[in-house]
Structure formats: C-alpha cells, structure tokens
C-alpha cells in the first residue's frame, strides 16, 4: 500500500487528499456501526494510520457523534500529512491508557499494515484493554498488532468487528488468523488509479475466478473425448480403493474426456464393482505403469490418494514422474519421498513436466523440512515451489498456491465442513482433470482449489466427500 501511495502522490494527488479520502471512508462505515449521536473513541498512533484516525474523528464529530481521540505517543512525533490531519481536528484529545474503552464504537487507528513486530509495553496493554472492553471495534486498514504480510498474531492484536481497507487486499486480510481478526472486510476506493497496480506488478493474489478464468478449458463443438484429455489415476490395494475413485470421478467431472484407474490385481474386483464412467487397467508394479503410459494419449496423471507407502508405491511414483506427463502428486506420493525429498525434486526438475504437489501441513513439513516455519505461509509455499520446480498447493483453511516463478494465490472460500476424509482426493482429481485439458499448471491448481471450496459451499454442512461431485457439477454448469 505504501508503494501505491507513493506512486499516486508522484502522479500529482497530494498525500493529504488520500488521507482525507481514507478517513471519510472509515467514518462512513463507523456511522453504519454506531447509533446516531453515539460515543466513539478513536485510538490513534503518531503515523499515517493515526492520521487517518484524526480525519475519521473530525467527520464523525461533524455528523453529531460524541468523539474523543486517544493518542498513543507524543504529539511532537506526529509529522507530515498526519500532522495536517491532527491540526484540523478541533475536538478532545487525551493520552491513550489501558482502561476506559467502553463506548459505542472504538476506531482502531494505532498501527497500519507496515507493522512487522509484536506489540509490547504500553501499546500491547492498550490493545488488550480494547479487546477486554467488549466495545465494537472498527479497524483502519488492518487491526493493530497484525503482521500485514503474514497475517500472524505474534503478540496482542485488536480483535475487530470490521476493517476498512483501501486499493487492494493485503495478505493479512486473507491469511489466517488475520482474516478472522479483521472481522467484516469493507473495501474502499480512495483515489488510487487502477494503473498503479500495473506499475506495482503484484505477484500475490486472492484466488478468484478472474485470476484463471481466461485459461479455463472450454470444449470445442467439434471436439472428441481424446481432445479433452485422458487422465490416469493410480489406485491403492484392495482395502484402499475409495480415495482413487473419488479422484477419478472428480477428474471426469472437471472435464477430462477419459479417465482410467490403474489398479493392483487384488483390487480389480472392488474397483470394477464401483466404477461406471471410468475405465480400469491392471497395474501391480512400476513396470505395469510404464506399459500403460506407453500409450501417449494418457496426458495427465494423478498419483497418491491411498496409494500406499511401501517400496512398490514409490517405484510407481518414480515411473509416473519419468513418464513426463502433466502430473498431480498427492498424499502417499509425497510421503514415500519424505526421507529423501531431494530425489523427488531432482526427478521433477530433470524431467521438466508440469507437476502439481498438494501437501497438507504435515506432509509439507516432512517434504520441505528445510524451510523455516517462522516465515509466512506465502513464503513457505513459494520456496517449496522454487525448490521442487513444481506448483505447490499448501492446503488448509487458507490454502496457498505457489508457482516456481514466484506467483502465489491465497484461497478464501473453503468452508470448515470441507475438512473431511477424502476431500483432498477430490481436489487432486479436479486438478488432474484440468491438467488433462491442457490448462497451465498454476492456473489449473488455482481453479481446482477455488472450485473445490465453492462445491463445498454448495453442499453445506453435513458434507461428505462424495457430495462434492454434485456441487462441482452445479458450478461448472453455471460457468458454461
């Protein structure tokens, strides 16, 4: 945001005008949250976030609200545009303390998005007092104490009921726990031109359809099933077949023209009894996988769901990678390399095919143990993508998708009931189905994650993984 401000100011719009617009936007939201004539305490720091707060206070007072500014820090430290805003405020200003925060609304304008350290001392005590007060809280840009880049709460953080932000969302608005601490997110335009975004060239995005819609596959009216791709899904043994069938069904639903399940001999009967739309081939070992993949019409592979973690499973995964097809490696396909991840990464980089890895946090820690857990989820996913040469879907309630070139997307539409057995298998299948249709790997991964979350939202509470197929069908029909 500071870079957007700088470019806008260099373009001729005074900084005080941006501050005035931001303050007005926050004041409008404050009026929505506060009864007419109510009491408002505006907590201000001495920086530009506090400057926004002074503007908020002035507009609320002019509208008939009873407003007091509570300042953290010395007046003498207020500089630049914030000082202009402070001087324009003619109402009551008092020192911020760690008591007396009960009111109709607290406006949090203490610290902005640039804060990258835990709050300590008096600042931390004031934040704790605001949280204890039980008063509704409206934050300016970000709740004070929240790390703007990581979304982490490393110390006391204001627990906001709503947050007004400007220009574009920050990572902390999307990542957990920041997303929850922001409360309702209200977006306000304050005069920063859209062209500024092109100059900034952001590499982190919210995972929304506009990020990948142009690459989403649309069947040609004169096409045939092989034109839509043929995906191979590897099945586990006789007692572990459901995961692969979930993935196979999802790949078909996502649009793959054909899907074949590669099944060990002892699982052929159980798979055959449950499969209708997908085909079935026997594959007991890596050699069998290689024989199947000699048919070049197989252009995408999903390996890992309940595949097993023995030596045979690893050999099958190696055969998949060496086949140089567009590939999703999930679950057991990652676990079999947990003790020797470098060997997997060497294979992926050597063979050069587009690959998507789909670890949850536990699998990620085993596969990418060299990456510090102290950095943001975005940075961890990016580093994993760089190391592996693959697109990485780091799963969770705030799934991050990262590409080797540094692009990253944060997903926000996953409901809590998506945390159920088999949902990851469905995600792997959706990604595989999109890869089979030649969608670029990063965009395919982003689309798969968004579709997965949206399908779960359609299903609602009580979801089991097999329900996702119907939710996905509804969404795809609407996208047609």
GUZA-747600 format. One record per residue (C-alpha): x, y, z. Coordinates in steps of 0.5 Angstrom, whole numbers, plus 2048, in hexadecimal, padded with zeros to 3 digits. Layout:
N
XYZ;...
This chain:
480
800800800;806805802;8088047FA;8018057F8;80180C7FC;80880E7F9;80680D7F2;8008107F3;8038167F6;8088167F1;8038177EC;80081D7EF;7FB81B7F4;7FD81E7FB;7FE819800;7F981D805;7F481C800;7F5815800;7F5815808;7EE819807;7EB814803;7ED80E807;7EB81280E;7E481380A;7E380C808;7E480A80F;7E080F812;7DA80C80D;7DB805810;7DB808817;7D480B816;7D2804814;7D480181A;7D280781F;7CC809822;7CA811820;7CE815825;7D280F828;7D881082B;7DE80E827;7E680D82A;7EB80E824;7F180B826;7F780E822;7FE80D821;80381281F;80480F818;800810812;7FB80B815;7FA80F81A;7F9815815;7F3811812;7F0811819;7F081881A;7EC819814;7E7814816;7E781881D;7E581E819;7E081B814;7DC81881A;7DC81E81E;7D9822819;7D481D818;7D281D81F;7D6818823;7D9819829;7E0817827;7E781782B;7EE816828;7F281282D;7F981382B;7FF80D82C;80581182B;80881882C;80481E828;80B820826;80C81A822;80781B81D;80981D816;80781F80F;80081D80D;7FF81A814;800821817;7FC825812;7F6820814;7F882181B;7F882881B;7F1828817;7EE82481D;7EB829822;7E8824827;7EA82182D;7F181D82D;7F4819833;7F9814834;7F780D833;7F7809839;7F680283B;7EF80383E;7E880783C;7E7804835;7E0802836;7DC806831;7D780582B;7DD804826;7E5804826;7E8806820;7EF803820;7F480781C;7FA806820;7FE80281B;7FE801814;8007FB80F;8077FC810;8087FA817;80C7F3817;80E7F381E;80A7F0824;8077F6828;80A7F782F;8097FB835;804800835;8027FF82E;8007F8830;7FD7FA836;7F87FF833;7F77F982D;7F57F4833;7F07FA836;7ED7FB830;7EB7F482F;7E97F3836;7E47F9836;7DF7F5832;7DE7FB82D;7DD7FA826;7E47FC822;7E57FE81B;7EC7FE819;7EF802814;7F37FE80E;7F57F9813;7F47F781A;7F97FA81E;7FF7F5820;7FD7F081A;8037EF815;8017F280F;8057ED80B;8047E680E;7FD7E7812;8007E5818;7FF7E781F;8057E7822;8037EB828;7FD7EF82A;7F87F0824;7F27F4824;7EC7F0823;7E87F481E;7E17F381C;7E27F6816;7E87F9812;7E87FE80C;7EE7FD807;7F0801801;7F28007FA;7F37F87FB;7F37F3800;7F97F1804;7FC7EA805;7FA7EB80C;7F37EC80A;7F37E5807;7F77E180B;7F57DE812;7F57E0817;7F57E7814;7EF7E6810;7EB7E5817;7EE7EA81B;7EB7EF815;7E47EE816;7E07F0810;7E47F380B;7E27F9808;7E67FC801;7E6803800;7E98077FA;7ED80D7FC;7EF8107F5;7F580B7F3;7F48097EC;7F48027E9;7FA8047E5;7FE8047EB;7FD7FC7EC;8017FB7E5;8077FF7E8;8077FB7EE;8067F57EB;8047F17F1;8067E97F1;8017E77F7;7F97E77F5;7F37E57F8;7F17DE7F5;7EA7E17F1;7E87DE7EA;7EB7E57E7;7F27E27E8;7F17DC7E4;7EA7DC7E0;7ED7DE7D9;7F17D77DA;7EC7D37DC;7EA7CE7D7;7E47CE7D2;7E27C87CE;7E27C97C6;7DC7C87C3;7DF7C37BE;7E47C07C3;7E47B97C5;7E67B67CC;7ED7B57CB;7ED7BC7C9;7EB7BD7D1;7F17B97D3;7F27B27D6;7F47B27DE;7F77AC7E1;7F57AB7E9;7F97A67ED;7F57A27F2;7F779F7F8;7F77987FA;7F07947FC;7EF798802;7F179F800;7ED7A07FA;7E87A57FB;7ED7AB7FB;7EF7AA7F4;7E87A97F2;7E67B07F5;7EC7B37F1;7EA7AF7EA;7E37B27EB;7E57B97EC;7EA7B97E6;7E47B77E2;7DF7BC7E5;7E57C17E4;7E47C07DC;7E97BA7DB;7E77B77D5;7E97B07D7;7EC7AD7DE;7EF7A67DF;7F07A47E6;7F77A07E7;7F579A7EC;7F97957EF;7F678E7ED;7F478D7F4;7EF7937F4;7ED7927ED;7E678F7EF;7E47947F4;7E679A7EF;7E27967EA;7DC7967EE;7DC79D7F0;7DF7A07E9;7DA7A27E3;7DC7A97E0;7E47A77E1;7E87A17DE;7EC79C7E1;7F37997E0;7F77957E4;7FE7977E7;8017937EC;8087977EC;80C79C7E8;80D7987E2;8067987E1;80579F7E2;80A7A17DD;80779C7D8;80079F7D9;8047A67D8;8077A47D1;8007A67CE;8027AD7CD;7FA7AF7CD;7FB7AF7D5;7FD7B67D6;7FC7B77DE;7FD7B37E4;7FA7B37EB;7FE7AF7F0;7FE7AF7F7;7F77AE7FA;7F77A87FF;7FD7A57FA;8017A2800;8087A4802;80C79E801;81179D7FC;80D79B7F7;8097A17F7;80F7A57F7;8117A27F1;80A7A37EE;80B7AA7EF;8127AB7EC;80F7A77E6;80A7AD7E6;80F7B27E6;8137AF7E1;80E7AF7DC;80E7B67DB;8067B87DB;8037BD7DF;8027BA7E6;7FF7BB7ED;8037B87F3;7FE7B87F9;7FE7B4800;8027AE7FF;8067B07F9;8097B57FD;80A7B1804;80E7AC800;8147B17FF;8137B4806;81A7B2808;81D7B3801;81A7B97FE;8207BC7FA;81F7B57F6;8187B77F4;81A7BF7F3;81F7BC7EE;81B7B87EA;8167BD7E9;81B7C27E7;81E7BD7E3;8187BB7DF;8157C27DF;80E7C07DE;8097C57E1;8077C27E8;8037C47EE;8047C27F5;7FF7C27FA;8017C1801;7FE7C3808;8027C680D;8047BF810;8067BD809;8097C4808;80E7C380E;8107BC80C;8127BE805;8147C5806;8177C580D;81D7C980B;8187CF80A;8177D4810;8117D3814;8127DB816;8107DE80F;8097DF80C;8057D9809;8067DD802;80E7DD803;80E7D6805;80A7D47FF;80E7D87FA;8147D57FD;8117CE7FC;8107CF7F5;8167D27F4;81A7CC7F7;8167C77F4;8147CA7ED;80D7C97EE;8077CC7EF;8057CB7F6;7FE7CB7FA;8007CC801;7F97CA804;7F57CD80A;7EF7D280B;7F47D7808;7F77D3802;7FC7D67FF;7FE7D47F7;8057D67F5;8097D57EF;8107D57ED;8107DC7EA;80E7DF7F1;8077E07EF;8027DE7F5;7FB7DE7F7;7F77DE7FD;7F07DA7FD;7EB7DC802;7E57D9800;7E67D2804;7E07D1809;7E27CD80F;7DE7C780D;7E37C5808;7E87C380D;7E57BB80C;7E87B580A;7E97B4802;7E87BC801;7F07BC7FF;7EF7B67FA;7E97BA7F6;7EE7C07F6;7F37BC7F3;7EE7B97EE;7EC7C07EC;7F37C37EB;7F57BD7E7;7EE7BE7E2;7F07C57E1;7F77C37DF;7F57BE7DA;7F17C37D7;7F87C77D6;7F67CC7DB;7FD7CF7DD;7FF7CC7E4;7FF7D37E8;7F87D57E6;7F67CD7E6;7F87CD7ED;7F47D47EF;7EE7D27EB;7EE7CB7EF;7EE7CE7F6;7E97D37F4;7E47CE7F1;7E57C97F7;7E47CF7FC;7DE7D17F8;7DB7CA7F7;7DB7C97FF;7D87CF800;7D27CD7FB;7D27C67FF;7D17CA806;7D27C780D;7D27BF80D;7D67BE807;7DA7B8806;7DF7B8800;7DB7B47FB;7D67BA7FC;7DB7BF7F8;7D97BC7F2;7D27BF7F1;7D57C57F4;7DA7C57EF;7D57C47E9;7D17CA7EB;7D67CF7EB;7D97CC7E4;7D27CC7E1;7D27D47E3;7D97D57E1;7D77D27DA;
